[in-house]
Structures are given as structure tokens and as C-alpha cells.
Amino acid sequence: MPAPRKYPPELIERGVRMVRELRQDTPGRSGTVRQVGEVLHIHPEVLRHWVKKADAEADKHCGLTNAETLHLRRLEQENQELRRMNGILKAAALLFAAELEEGKSTSND
């Protein structure tokens, strides 16, 4: 059984939203996370973690639907596999080319 959460999801969403709004209103200002944390009685590092996580999720999805995100993930996996296979084929080609060169040099002697 998972440990109970110290902060309810509504508080997490509110804190993240407040930090984003303050950053938008006053860009370049430091101490935003600390200020919001004091108002909501949340430790600043915990709030900073939530904001980073929410920003990463927003960047990751950037308006994509679930189906599009799933399709993108499949394409990325396929691309990774193709790159791996391409590396194997290049290494094999170099090995065969070296064997051919070795065979030519011994037959010319």
C-alpha cells in the first residue's frame, strides 16, 4: 500500500499555477517558488519539484493528444532500434572490408 500523500492534488495544482502566474507577471524575478511556498505552507524544494515536473509534462506533450503521444513514442523507439541496427551494419561492413583488404594483400605477395 503506497504511503499517504502529505499534500492533496488540489494544493499541488494551485501551487504550480501560482508559481507560473507569478513568473509570467514578473519574469526574471527570483524567489517566486519560496514566496508561493510560504503563502501555501509548502516547503520550497517540494514546490520547485512539482513545478519542474509540470513544466516537463507540458513540454513533453505540447498540445499532443494521447494517440499522438503514443504514436510519437513508438516512432522514437523504432528510430532508436534502426540507429542501433545501422551501427551494427556499419561495423560489419568495416570488418568485411578489412578482411577483403587482407585477402588482396596476401594474394599479391
Backbone hydrogen bonds in HBPLUS format (Angstrom, degrees):
<---DONOR---> <-ACCEPTOR-->    atom                        ^
c    i                          cat <-CA-CA->   ^        H-A-AA   ^      H-
h    n   atom  resd res      DA  || num        DHA   H-A  angle D-A-AA Bond
n    s   type  num  typ     dist DA aas  dist angle  dist       angle   num
A0011-LEU N   A0008-PRO O   3.01 MM   3  5.45 126.8  2.31 109.9 122.6     1
A0012-ILE N   A0008-PRO O   3.21 MM   4  6.61 154.1  2.29 150.3 158.0     2
A0013-GLU N   A0009-PRO O   2.96 MM   4  6.23 168.1  1.97 155.1 157.0     3
A0014-ARG N   A0010-GLU O   2.94 MM   4  6.10 158.6  1.99 143.3 149.8     4
A0015-GLY N   A0011-LEU O   2.89 MM   4  6.02 163.5  1.92 148.9 153.2     5
A0016-VAL N   A0012-ILE O   3.01 MM   4  6.22 167.4  2.02 156.3 159.3     6
A0017-ARG N   A0013-GLU O   2.92 MM   4  6.05 162.8  1.95 149.4 154.7     7
A0018-MET N   A0014-ARG O   2.88 MM   4  6.07 158.3  1.93 150.4 156.3     8
A0019-VAL N   A0015-GLY O   3.01 MM   4  6.23 161.3  2.05 150.6 155.2     9
A0020-ARG N   A0016-VAL O   2.99 MM   4  6.20 165.6  2.02 152.2 156.3    10
A0021-GLU N   A0017-ARG O   2.92 MM   4  6.11 158.9  1.97 149.2 155.1    11
A0022-LEU N   A0018-MET O   2.94 MM   4  6.13 164.9  1.96 151.6 155.5    12
A0023-ARG N   A0019-VAL O   2.91 MM   4  6.08 159.2  1.96 150.6 156.8    13
A0024-GLN N   A0020-ARG O   2.94 MM   4  6.10 146.2  2.05 142.6 151.9    14
A0025-ASP N   A0021-GLU O   2.90 MM   4  6.12 156.7  1.95 150.0 156.3    15
A0026-THR N   A0022-LEU O   2.88 MM   4  5.95 160.1  1.92 150.6 155.7    16
A0029-ARG N   A0026-THR O   3.38 MM   3  5.93 157.0  2.44 132.6 133.8    17
A0035-GLN N   A0031-GLY O   2.94 MM   4  6.05 160.3  1.97 149.2 154.7    18
A0036-VAL N   A0032-THR O   2.97 MM   4  6.22 169.6  1.98 157.6 159.4    19
A0037-GLY N   A0033-VAL O   2.84 MM   4  5.93 157.2  1.90 147.2 154.7    20
A0038-GLU N   A0034-ARG O   2.93 MM   4  6.17 150.3  2.02 147.4 154.4    21
A0039-VAL N   A0035-GLN O   3.14 MM   4  6.44 156.5  2.19 147.0 153.1    22
A0040-LEU N   A0036-VAL O   2.95 MM   4  6.18 162.3  1.98 156.4 160.6    23
A0041-HIS N   A0037-GLY O   2.79 MM   4  5.52 110.1  2.29 135.8 151.3    24
A0042-ILE N   A0037-GLY O   2.77 MM   5  4.55 161.8  1.80 134.8 140.6    25
A0046-VAL N   A0043-HIS O   3.07 MM   3  5.42 124.3  2.40 108.1 121.8    26
A0047-LEU N   A0043-HIS O   3.09 MM   4  6.42 163.6  2.12 157.8 162.7    27
A0048-ARG N   A0044-PRO O   2.78 MM   4  5.94 157.7  1.83 147.9 154.8    28
A0049-HIS N   A0045-GLU O   3.00 MM   4  6.13 151.7  2.09 138.2 145.1    29
A0050-TRP N   A0046-VAL O   3.06 MM   4  6.41 156.6  2.11 148.3 154.2    30
A0051-VAL N   A0047-LEU O   2.95 MM   4  6.23 159.5  1.99 154.7 160.0    31
A0052-LYS N   A0048-ARG O   2.98 MM   4  6.18 163.5  2.00 150.3 154.6    32
A0053-LYS N   A0049-HIS O   2.95 MM   4  6.12 161.3  1.99 150.4 155.8    33
A0054-ALA N   A0050-TRP O   2.89 MM   4  6.07 160.5  1.92 149.4 154.8    34
A0055-ASP N   A0051-VAL O   2.84 MM   4  6.02 157.7  1.89 151.2 157.5    35
A0056-ALA N   A0052-LYS O   2.91 MM   4  6.10 157.1  1.97 147.7 153.8    36
A0057-GLU N   A0053-LYS O   2.99 MM   4  6.23 156.9  2.05 147.4 153.6    37
A0058-ALA N   A0054-ALA O   2.92 MM   4  6.12 157.1  1.97 146.1 152.6    38
A0059-ASP N   A0055-ASP O   2.88 MM   4  6.09 159.0  1.92 150.1 155.6    39
A0060-LYS N   A0056-ALA O   2.86 MM   4  5.94 152.9  1.94 143.7 151.9    40
A0061-HIS N   A0057-GLU O   3.03 MM   4  6.17 161.6  2.06 150.2 153.6    41
A0062-CYS N   A0058-ALA O   2.82 MM   4  5.52 154.8  1.88 143.3 151.8    42
A0064-LEU N   A0061-HIS O   2.62 MM   3  5.24 157.8  1.67 136.7 144.5    43
A0069-THR N   A0065-THR O   2.88 MM   4  6.11 156.5  1.93 151.1 158.0    44
A0070-LEU N   A0066-ASN O   2.92 MM   4  6.11 158.5  1.97 147.8 153.5    45
A0071-HIS N   A0067-ALA O   2.90 MM   4  6.10 159.3  1.94 146.7 152.6    46
A0072-LEU N   A0068-GLU O   2.84 MM   4  6.00 159.4  1.88 147.4 153.3    47
A0073-ARG N   A0069-THR O   2.94 MM   4  6.14 155.3  2.00 145.6 152.3    48
A0074-ARG N   A0070-LEU O   2.99 MM   4  6.28 156.4  2.04 148.6 154.7    49
A0075-LEU N   A0071-HIS O   2.93 MM   4  6.21 160.0  1.97 151.9 157.4    50
A0076-GLU N   A0072-LEU O   2.91 MM   4  6.14 154.4  1.97 148.9 155.9    51
A0077-GLN N   A0073-ARG O   3.01 MM   4  6.27 153.7  2.08 146.5 153.2    52
A0078-GLU N   A0074-ARG O   2.90 MM   4  6.15 159.3  1.94 150.5 156.5    53
A0079-ASN N   A0075-LEU O   2.83 MM   4  6.00 157.5  1.88 147.3 153.9    54
A0080-GLN N   A0076-GLU O   2.97 MM   4  6.16 155.6  2.03 143.3 149.6    55
A0081-GLU N   A0077-GLN O   2.98 MM   4  6.24 157.7  2.03 148.1 153.9    56
A0082-LEU N   A0078-GLU O   2.88 MM   4  6.13 158.6  1.93 151.7 157.7    57
A0083-ARG N   A0079-ASN O   2.93 MM   4  6.15 155.0  1.99 148.5 155.1    58
A0084-ARG N   A0080-GLN O   3.02 MM   4  6.25 153.3  2.10 144.4 151.7    59
A0085-MET N   A0081-GLU O   2.95 MM   4  6.22 161.7  1.98 151.1 155.7    60
A0086-ASN N   A0082-LEU O   2.86 MM   4  5.99 152.8  1.93 145.3 153.3    61
A0087-GLY N   A0083-ARG O   3.03 MM   4  6.25 153.4  2.10 144.7 150.8    62
A0088-ILE N   A0084-ARG O   3.13 MM   4  6.47 151.8  2.21 145.1 152.6    63
A0089-LEU N   A0085-MET O   2.95 MM   4  6.23 160.7  1.98 151.6 156.5    64
A0090-LYS N   A0086-ASN O   2.93 MM   4  6.17 154.4  2.00 148.5 155.4    65
A0091-ALA N   A0087-GLY O   3.04 MM   4  6.23 159.7  2.08 145.8 151.0    66
A0092-ALA N   A0088-ILE O   2.94 MM   4  6.20 155.8  2.00 149.4 156.4    67
A0093-ALA N   A0089-LEU O   2.89 MM   4  6.08 155.5  1.95 145.8 152.6    68
A0094-LEU N   A0090-LYS O   3.00 MM   4  6.26 156.6  2.06 148.6 154.4    69
A0095-LEU N   A0091-ALA O   3.03 MM   4  6.26 153.1  2.10 143.8 151.3    70
A0096-PHE N   A0092-ALA O   2.92 MM   4  6.20 163.6  1.95 155.5 158.7    71
A0097-ALA N   A0093-ALA O   2.89 MM   4  6.02 156.5  1.95 147.1 154.2    72
A0098-ALA N   A0094-LEU O   2.97 MM   4  6.11 153.2  2.04 143.6 150.4    73
A0099-GLU N   A0095-LEU O   3.05 MM   4  6.34 151.1  2.14 144.5 152.4    74
A0100-LEU N   A0096-PHE O   2.93 MM   4  6.18 154.7  1.99 148.5 155.2    75
A0101-GLU N   A0097-ALA O   3.00 MM   4  6.20 161.2  2.03 148.5 153.2    76
A0102-GLU N   A0098-ALA O   2.97 MM   4  6.12 151.9  2.05 142.2 150.2    77
A0103-GLY N   A0099-GLU O   2.92 MM   4  6.11 152.1  1.99 144.6 152.1    78
A0104-LYS N   A0100-LEU O   2.96 MM   4  6.22 151.9  2.04 149.4 156.6    79
A0105-SER N   A0101-GLU O   3.07 MM   4  6.25 159.0  2.12 147.0 152.0    80
A0106-THR N   A0102-GLU O   3.22 MM   4  6.40 149.5  2.31 144.4 151.3    81
A0107-SER N   A0103-GLY O   3.20 MM   4  6.30 144.9  2.33 140.1 148.8    82
A0108-ASN N   A0104-LYS O   3.14 MM   4  6.24 138.4  2.32 144.0 153.5    83
